Amino acid sequence: MRLLARPRGGTLGNLIGWLLVFHLFGIIFWVGSLLLITSLLAMVPDEVGLPKERFIIIASRLFYGGCNIGGAVAITFGIFLMIAMPDVLKQGWLHVKLGLVFILLLVHLRLHRRIVALSDNPSSVSISEFRAIHGVVSLLLLAILVMALLRPF
C-alpha cells in the first residue's frame, strides 16, 4: 500500500515529485519555525532585562526569516500541486486539509501579533499561552499529515 500516491513516469510524474519535495520542505521550515519560536517565547518569563529582549528579537527574526518564508514556500508549492493534479480538488480529505492549513495560518498571524506586542511590552509574556500555541501547532501538523498521507476519505 502506497501512502503517497502520485503519477509515475514521464515529465508530469517528475514535476509532481519536485513540487512535493519543495512543498514538504516549506512545511518543515514553516512548522519547525513556529514550534521553535513558541518554545523560545515560553522561556522569556524566566529571564529579566536584556536577555528577555534578546529572546524576543531572536523570535522576531526567526518569525520573519523562517515562518514567513517557509509558509510562503509551502503554500505556493501546494497551489502548484493542485494545479498539476486538478482531480485532487474533488477529494474530501483535501478540503479538510485546506481547512486545517487555514487554521494554521490563523495561528501564524496570532503569533505574529504576540511578537509585535512583546516588542512593545516584554513583560506581557505568558508561558501558558505559548505552550498552548505550541500544542495547537503540533496537533494541526499531525492532523494535516493524517489527511495528506492516509487520505481517510
N, C-alpha and C positions, 0 to 999 in steps of 0.2 A: 504494500500500500504506500503510495507516494503522498507525502504530506503537502508538498508544494507543487501542484500541477502547473505545467507551462508547456506551450507548444515546443515540439522537438524539431531540430534540424532547420536548415535554411537561415536566411537572413532575419526573419521575424523572430525565430527562436533565440537567435544570438542577441538580437536587440532587446528582447524581453529579459534575457539573463542579465545584461548590463544595466538595464533600468532597475531590476530588482536589487542588484548589488548597490547601486547608489541610493536607492530608496532605503534599504536596510542600514547603510552607513549613516544616512541622515537621521534615522530613528535612533540609532545607538548614540550618536553625537548629541541629539536633542534631549532625549530622556536621561542619558547619563549626566548631562549638564544640569538638568532640573534636579535630579537626585543629589548631585554633589552640592549644589547651591543650597538646597533645603537643609542638608546636613551641616554645612558651614554656618548658616544663619541660626540653626538651633544651638550652636555653641557660643553665639555672640553674648547672651546674657551673663555668661560666666566670666567675661572679660570686662575690663574697665579702661577708660581713657583711650589712648592711641591704638592699642590692639583691637579694640571694638570697632573703631573707624576703619582700620585696615581690613578687617574681615568684611565689612560692608563694601569697601572699594573692590576687593577681590571678587566678591559675589556679583557686583555690578559689572565688572569687566567680563567675568565668565558668562554672565547672562547675555550681554551684547555680542560677545565673541563666540559663544558656544550654543546657547539656546536658540538665539535668533537665526544663526546660520544653519544649525542642524535642523531646526523646524522648517526653514525655507527649503532646504535640500530635500527633506523627507516629503513635504507636501508637493513640491514641484515634480519630483520623480514619481510620486504616487499618481498625480494627474496624468503624466506621460504614460504610465502603465495602464490607466483606464482608457486612454486614447488608443493605445496599442491593442488592448483587449476589450472592445466595447461590449461584448456579451456578458462580461462580469458585472455590468451595471444592473442586470436583471436578477442578480442573486441576492437573497435576503441577508446573508452574512456580511456582505459589503456595506449594506445600508446601516447595519448595527455598528460595524467597524468605523464608518464615517461619523456616526453619532458619537462614538467614544473619542475619536480624534478631535471632534468639535469641543467636547468637554475638556480634553487635554489642552486645547488652545485657550479655553477659558481659565484653566488653572495657570497656564503660562502667563496670561495677562494679569491675573491676580498676583502672581509672584512678582511681576514687574512693578505693579503698583506698590507692593510692600517694600521692595528695594528702594524705590524713589522716596517713599515715606520714611524709611530708615535713614536715608542720606540726610534728611532734614531733622529727624529726631531719633538718634541711635538708641535712646533708652526705651523706645516703644516696642522692643523685641519680645516676642512671646515664644518660649520653647515649644509649648504645646501646639501652637499654630503651625510652626514649620515642620514639626513631627507629623502633624495631621496631613499637611500638603505632601510630605514625603510618602506617606502611606497611600494617599489618593493616587499619586503619580504611579506608584508601584502597582496598585490594583488595576489602574487603567491600562498600563502596559501589559499586564497579564491577560486582561480581557481582550485587548486588541490582538495579542498573539494567538489566543484561542480562536478568535474569529478568523484570522488570516490563515492559520496553519491547519486547523481542524475543520473549518468551514461547516459548522454544525447544521446549517440549513440554507 
